[in-house]
Amino acid sequence: MPLITIKKKDKYIYGVWRITENLNSLLNQIRLNKNDENYLSQISNEQRKKQSIAAKITLNQISDKKIYIEYKENGAPFCAEYKNISISHSNIFSIALISDEIIGIDIQHKKTNIKKLKSKFINKRDYNKSFNEIEFLHHNWCSKEAIYKTLNNLKCSFKTNIYIENQNTNFSQGFYVNDDKKINFEINHEKFENYFISIAKKIL
């Protein structure tokens, strides 16, 4: 089964799906509703369709019940069964998380050009030279993506509104700052094969 891992934590559960199937094989593993069909009809790239379907299957597997995903105007997924779901995908992996708290998840494949991209998302408060720069940059990018998914369409620039501090290979602290608004996050980092995962939990 391509669901390669399920991890259960105190506040959330997530699963990772390795996409080895063709599109029809994935479609045979799930019953789509009208919202699903409409959403998929807007995706022209077959790999993106497979990623989306694999994430839906993963949600059903980790929750042991049928989940019907709906989408907010900003494209963020939600469902009636849980207060919070978060979905991400990169290349051959899809990842999905369920929780009753505000948590975002992101997965990223190791990029060969990450150093060239860092000026787009790294700021002075982020920087940490205490460990491998490539890993630092990937975890930082993942962390900011995970935080962004919790913001519910708040104005956001990765470089000027999101800060990652005290970052190491397993944990960091994140902050969203915009004028007088500040939101704190606890972030856990994981890595497997050539993929990086960050899970950002909003601190209430």
N, C-alpha and C positions, 0 to 999 in steps of 0.2 A: 504494500500500500504506500502511495507517495506521501502520505502524512507522516513525515519523518520524526517529528517530535511534538509532544504536548507538555507544556510546563505550567504547573499550578503553583501560584504564589498566594500570599495572604490576601491580596487585593485584586488579583486578576488571574486569568488563564489565557495562554496564547498557544497557537499551533503553527507549525511551519510545513508547507506543502512543496515538495519538489515536483515540478511539472515535467512529466515524462510522456503524457498522453497526447493524442491528437484532440482536436476540438470536439469531434463527435463523441469520443470516449468520455470526455469530461461532461458533456451535456447529458449523457446517459446516466450520470451519477447524481443528478439534481433535477428537481421539478421547479421550473421558473414560473413566476407570476408575471402579470402584465408590466409591473414596474421594472422587473429584471429584464424582460424582453425589450422594453423601450430603451432602457439604459444601454444594453448590449448593441442595439441597432444603431446607436450613435458612434460605436467604436468600429473603425474600419480595419485597424491592424489586428491580424489574427492572434499574434502573441499577446497583445493587450487583452483581447477577449478571453484567452486561456487563463491569463493571470487573474482576471476578475472572477471568472467562474471558479477557479481553484480556491480563491479567497472565500467565496460563498460556501463551497463544500467544507472548507476548513472550519468556518463558523458553526456549521451544523454538527460537525464531528466533535468539536471541543465542548459544545453545549449539550449534546445528547438530545437535542430537540430541533424541530424545524424553525429556522429563523428567516423571516422575510425582510429583506433590506429595503429601506426607502432612502431617499436622498433629499437633503436640504437644498435651498436655492444656490448655496455656494459649493454644492457637490459633495458635502460631507455625508457619510453614511450614518443611518441610525435605524433602530428597530424597537419594537414594543417590548421585547422580552428582557432587554437589559438597558440600564440607564446610559451605558456608554459602550460603543464598539469602535475599534480602530483597525484599519486595513492598510497594508503596504505590499508592494511587490517590486522585484528587481530581477531581470533576466529570467532564470528558470525557477525562481522561488516566489511564493506568495505567503504572506504571514497575516494572521488575524488574531485580534485580542478582544476579550469580553470582560467587562467590569461594571460594578455599580458606582465606581468613582471616575473622576475625569482623568483619563490616561491616554496618551498617544503612543503609537509604536511606528518605527520606521526600519526598513532594511535596505542596505545599499551594497551593491557589488563593488569590489575594489576597483577604483578608477586609475588608469595610468596617468591621467592628466590632472589629478587632484591639486597639485601644487600650482598649476596655472589658473585654477579656479578659485583659489583661496581668497584673493582680493575681493571677491563678490560676497563673501559671508563671514570672514574672520575680522574681528576688531581687537583693539589693544587689550581689553579686559579678558578676552578669551585666551590669549596666548600662553602656552605652557611648554617649556623646552625640556621638561623632565623625562619625557619618553619619546619614542619613535615618532617623527613628524608625520609620516604617512598615516599611522594609526590615529594619531591625534586629530588630523584633519578629517578623516572619515567619521570618527566618533562625534566630532563637533558638528559636522554637517547632518549626521543622523539625528543628533540631539535636537538640533534646531527644527528639522522636519517634524520630529515627534511632538515638540512643543507647539509648532504651528497648527497641528491637527486638533489641538485642544482649544484654540482661540476663538472659534466660532465666528470667523470672518472679521476679527478685529484688524485694524490697520497694522501692517507688519512688514518690516525689512529685516532679513536675517542679520544684516551687518549692524544696523543701528538700533534695533528694538529687542534683540535676543542676545543674552550674554550667557556664556558657559564658564563656570569657575570651578576651581579645585578639581580639575579633571584628571582622572587616571584611567587605567584600562578597564576598571570595573564600575566606577561610580563618578558622578559629578553633580554639581548644583547648577540649576538653570534659572534665568530670570527673564521675564518679559517686562519691558519698561516702555511706557509711552505717556509723555507728559506726567501727570500725577498718578497714573495707574501703574501698579507693580504687582506681578504675579510670580510666586516662587514655585520651583519644581525640584523634585528629586529625580535623578536620572540614573538608570542602570544600563550598563553596556555589556554586550556579549559579542562573540566572534566565532564563526565556524567556517571552515574552508576559506574562501576569499570573500566572505560576506560579513558586514558589520550590522549589528542591531542595537538600537537605543530605545528605551522605554521611559517616557517622561510622565511622572505622576504629579498632578497639581496639588500643592499644599494649601489646604483650606484654612 
